[in-house]
Amino acid sequence: MSEAKQGDTVRIHYTGTLNDGTTFDSSEGRDPLEFTVGTGQIIPGLEKAIPGMNVGEKKTVEVPCAEAYGEREPGAMQTVPRDQIPEEIEVKPGLQLQVQTPQGQVMPVTVAEVNESEVTLDANHPLAGRDLTFDIELVEIA
C-alpha cells in the first residue's frame, strides 16, 4: 500500500472542530477535499499530517492557531464612520461585508462593533487565534 508524500494529489474527508467541540467545517455529505500535498493549498498544520498516511487511514490532528489561520492581529481592526457604509445595509455585529482596499483588492470583513457614529470592522479570519482539531480520513492518492 502506498503512502501519501509531498507532490501527491490526495483526497480527504475531514471534520474540523474547535476546543469546545463545535464543528466549524466538514466534508460530510460532500465530495472529499482534493489538494496537492506540499503546495500550501490548505492550512499548514493539517497539510503536514498527510505525508505517511495510507488510503483508508484515519487520524485526529491537533492544529495550533499558528499553523492554522494565525494569531488575531489587532491591526486588522478598523473603525470607520457609519456614513461610509450604505444606508440600506443594516449593520450589526457579526455581519460579513466586503471592502475594497486602496489598492483595489476586495477583502472580507466582519462587523465587530456598531454605535451611532462608527462601525468597527475586523479583517481577521474568523478562525484566527483559535486552535483547531481535525478528524481526517485519507480517501485517495491520485
Order of alpha helices (4+ residues) and beta strands (2+ residues): beta-beta-beta-alpha-beta-beta-beta-beta-beta-beta
